[in-house]
Amino acid sequence: MQWNKKYNYPTSSRATEGGIRRYLLGEKKLPSVTSILDATKSEEDKAALANWRERTGYKEAEAITKAASSRGSQMHNYLETFLLGRENLSFFDDKEQYKMMAKKIIEKGLKNRLEEIYGTECTLYYPEKYAGTADCVGVYEGKETIIDFKQSNKPKKAEYIDSWLLQTAAYSLAHNVVYKSNITACVILVCTVDNLFQEFKIQGSELITYQNLFLGRLKRFNEMNNLDKKNG
């Protein structure tokens, strides 16, 4: 894999207002993709999360969530360091869990598959609409692709990762609009705490479907916010 700084990604800062994380890009404050998806979850998804917290116990559920978030951040940091070429695999000598998970993603998901790297931790935005951060953008198996890294406590089924797919689809749409690029695929590389690697991909017409589904969620988000403002 080699670097190709084909696109000039902007810098940004973030702030949370009214529970919504926003990206500050110049004078603009754009809602984050993850905040949009969280705010527009289905009642079924909200109920499933509430039921899990009740079954697990709220204190234990909070601890599990916090540990997963920390592990995910550490794994992402190591993957970014590797992609930037600042480290090689020798930095995996110790057996810390998140390092082993990162190594699995590198070996199974990136080596001999990621051909070019356009950027890591790329701020992407759709003008006037939304923004987010893509873990990696580049050429993956011959196609310009959004690449996302995820950790999980247990293996995932494709039908349960819609929010992940919508997230990457939103990034691809923003990238294509701003840079007139031709991103036609999104890849999500997952490693579980038991070191099981999984890959999920959407491309072509399926990616376009997810882009449109995200725009539907964005419309709902804006309608909810406008209603809140009126009621406020």
LINPEJO-V291472 format. One record per residue. N is the residue number from 1. RES is the residue in three letters. SS is DSSP state (@ for helix, = for strand, . for the rest). NEAR is the number of other C-alpha atoms within 12 Angstrom. D_FIRST is the distance of its C-alpha to the first C-alpha in Angstrom with 1 decimal. Layout:
[[N:RES:SS:NEAR:D_FIRST] [N:RES:SS:NEAR:D_FIRST]]
//
This chain:
[[1:MET:.:22:0.0] [2:GLN:=:22:3.8] [3:TRP:=:20:7.0] [4:ASN:.:18:9.7] [5:LYS:.:17:12.9] [6:LYS:.:18:14.5] [7:TYR:.:22:16.9] [8:ASN:.:17:19.2] [9:TYR:.:25:19.7] [10:PRO:=:23:23.1] [11:THR:.:18:24.2] [12:SER:.:24:26.8] [13:SER:=:21:29.1] [14:ARG:=:22:30.6] [15:ALA:=:19:34.1] [16:THR:=:16:36.0] [17:GLU:=:15:39.2] [18:GLY:.:13:41.4] [19:GLY:.:15:38.9] [20:ILE:=:24:36.3] [21:ARG:=:25:33.2] [22:ARG:=:28:32.6] [23:TYR:=:34:30.1] [24:LEU:=:26:31.7] [25:LEU:=:27:30.3] [26:GLY:.:14:32.9] [27:GLU:.:11:36.2] [28:LYS:=:20:34.8] [29:LYS:=:26:34.6] [30:LEU:=:34:32.6] [31:PRO:=:37:32.7] [32:SER:=:39:29.6] [33:VAL:@:41:28.2] [34:THR:@:34:28.9] [35:SER:@:29:32.4] [36:ILE:@:35:33.2] [37:LEU:@:35:32.2] [38:ASP:@:28:34.1] [39:ALA:@:28:37.2] [40:THR:.:29:37.3] [41:LYS:.:23:37.0] [42:SER:.:16:39.5] [43:GLU:@:12:42.6] [44:GLU:@:11:41.6] [45:ASP:@:19:38.4] [46:LYS:@:16:40.3] [47:ALA:@:13:42.9] [48:ALA:@:15:40.5] [49:LEU:@:21:39.0] [50:ALA:@:17:42.6] [51:ASN:@:15:43.7] [52:TRP:@:19:40.9] [53:ARG:@:19:41.8] [54:GLU:@:15:45.5] [55:ARG:@:13:44.9] [56:THR:@:16:42.7] [57:GLY:.:15:44.8] [58:TYR:@:16:43.8] [59:LYS:@:14:43.3] [60:GLU:@:15:41.2] [61:ALA:@:19:39.2] [62:GLU:@:18:38.5] [63:ALA:@:15:37.4] [64:ILE:@:19:35.0] [65:THR:@:21:33.5] [66:LYS:@:14:33.2] [67:ALA:@:20:31.6] [68:ALA:@:23:29.0] [69:SER:@:19:28.2] [70:SER:@:18:27.8] [71:ARG:@:28:25.7] [72:GLY:@:30:23.4] [73:SER:@:22:23.1] [74:GLN:@:24:22.4] [75:MET:@:36:19.6] [76:HIS:@:33:18.0] [77:ASN:@:24:18.4] [78:TYR:@:35:16.7] [79:LEU:@:40:13.6] [80:GLU:@:31:13.6] [81:THR:@:24:14.1] [82:PHE:@:30:11.2] [83:LEU:@:34:8.7] [84:LEU:.:23:10.7] [85:GLY:.:17:10.1] [86:ARG:.:14:13.9] [87:GLU:.:16:14.1] [88:ASN:.:17:13.1] [89:LEU:@:22:14.6] [90:SER:@:14:17.9] [91:PHE:@:20:18.6] [92:PHE:@:22:19.3] [93:ASP:.:13:22.2] [94:ASP:.:12:24.8] [95:LYS:.:14:25.5] [96:GLU:.:18:25.6] [97:GLN:@:27:25.1] [98:TYR:@:35:22.5] [99:LYS:@:33:20.3] [100:MET:@:31:20.6] [101:MET:@:39:19.9] [102:ALA:@:42:16.6] [103:LYS:@:39:15.7] [104:LYS:@:33:16.7] [105:ILE:@:37:14.5] [106:ILE:@:32:11.4] [107:GLU:@:22:12.7] [108:LYS:@:21:14.0] [109:GLY:@:32:12.2] [110:LEU:@:34:8.5] [111:LYS:.:20:7.7] [112:ASN:.:16:7.4] [113:ARG:.:25:8.1] [114:LEU:=:31:5.8] [115:GLU:=:23:4.4] [116:GLU:=:30:5.3] [117:ILE:=:35:7.0] [118:TYR:=:33:10.7] [119:GLY:=:31:12.2] [120:THR:=:35:13.3] [121:GLU:=:30:16.9] [122:CYS:=:31:17.6] [123:THR:=:34:21.4] [124:LEU:=:44:22.2] [125:TYR:=:36:25.7] [126:TYR:=:31:28.1] [127:PRO:.:23:30.8] [128:GLU:.:21:34.0] [129:LYS:.:30:32.8] [130:TYR:=:39:30.2] [131:ALA:=:41:27.1] [132:GLY:=:42:24.5] [133:THR:=:38:21.2] [134:ALA:=:40:18.0] [135:ASP:=:37:15.8] [136:CYS:=:40:12.6] [137:VAL:=:47:12.3] [138:GLY:=:42:9.6] [139:VAL:=:33:9.1] [140:TYR:=:32:9.5] [141:GLU:.:24:10.9] [142:GLY:.:18:11.9] [143:LYS:=:25:13.5] [144:GLU:=:32:13.5] [145:THR:=:41:13.9] [146:ILE:=:51:15.2] [147:ILE:=:49:13.9] [148:ASP:=:43:16.5] [149:PHE:=:45:17.0] [150:LYS:=:42:20.5] [151:GLN:=:40:22.7] [152:SER:=:30:26.0] [153:ASN:.:24:29.1] [154:LYS:.:17:29.4] [155:PRO:.:22:27.7] [156:LYS:.:23:27.6] [157:LYS:.:14:29.2] [158:ALA:@:17:27.8] [159:GLU:@:10:31.2] [160:TYR:@:14:31.0] [161:ILE:.:22:27.8] [162:ASP:@:28:28.9] [163:SER:@:29:28.5] [164:TRP:@:37:24.8] [165:LEU:@:41:24.4] [166:LEU:@:40:26.6] [167:GLN:@:44:24.7] [168:THR:@:48:21.4] [169:ALA:@:44:23.5] [170:ALA:@:44:25.1] [171:TYR:@:48:21.9] [172:SER:@:49:20.8] [173:LEU:@:41:24.3] [174:ALA:@:35:24.3] [175:HIS:@:40:21.1] [176:ASN:@:27:22.5] [177:VAL:@:20:25.8] [178:VAL:@:23:24.9] [179:TYR:@:21:22.1] [180:LYS:.:14:23.4] [181:SER:.:24:20.0] [182:ASN:.:24:19.6] [183:ILE:.:36:18.0] [184:THR:.:35:19.4] [185:ALA:=:39:17.9] [186:CYS:=:45:17.7] [187:VAL:=:42:16.3] [188:ILE:=:39:17.9] [189:LEU:=:41:16.6] [190:VAL:=:40:19.7] [191:CYS:=:38:20.8] [192:THR:=:31:24.5] [193:VAL:.:27:26.5] [194:ASP:.:18:27.2] [195:ASN:.:26:23.5] [196:LEU:.:26:23.4] [197:PHE:=:31:20.2] [198:GLN:=:29:20.7] [199:GLU:=:30:18.8] [200:PHE:=:30:20.5] [201:LYS:=:31:19.6] [202:ILE:=:33:21.7] [203:GLN:=:27:21.3] [204:GLY:@:20:23.6] [205:SER:@:14:27.2] [206:GLU:@:18:26.8] [207:LEU:@:30:24.5] [208:ILE:@:25:27.2] [209:THR:@:21:29.8] [210:TYR:@:31:28.1] [211:GLN:@:35:27.8] [212:ASN:@:21:31.5] [213:LEU:@:25:32.3] [214:PHE:@:36:30.7] [215:LEU:@:28:32.8] [216:GLY:@:19:35.8] [217:ARG:@:30:35.1] [218:LEU:@:34:34.7] [219:LYS:@:20:38.1] [220:ARG:@:21:39.7] [221:PHE:@:28:38.3] [222:ASN:@:24:39.9] [223:GLU:@:17:43.1] [224:MET:@:17:43.3] [225:ASN:@:21:42.9] [226:ASN:@:13:45.5] [227:LEU:@:12:47.9] [228:ASP:@:12:47.4] [229:LYS:@:11:48.2] [230:LYS:@:9:51.3] [231:ASN:@:8:52.5] [232:GLY:.:7:51.8]]
//
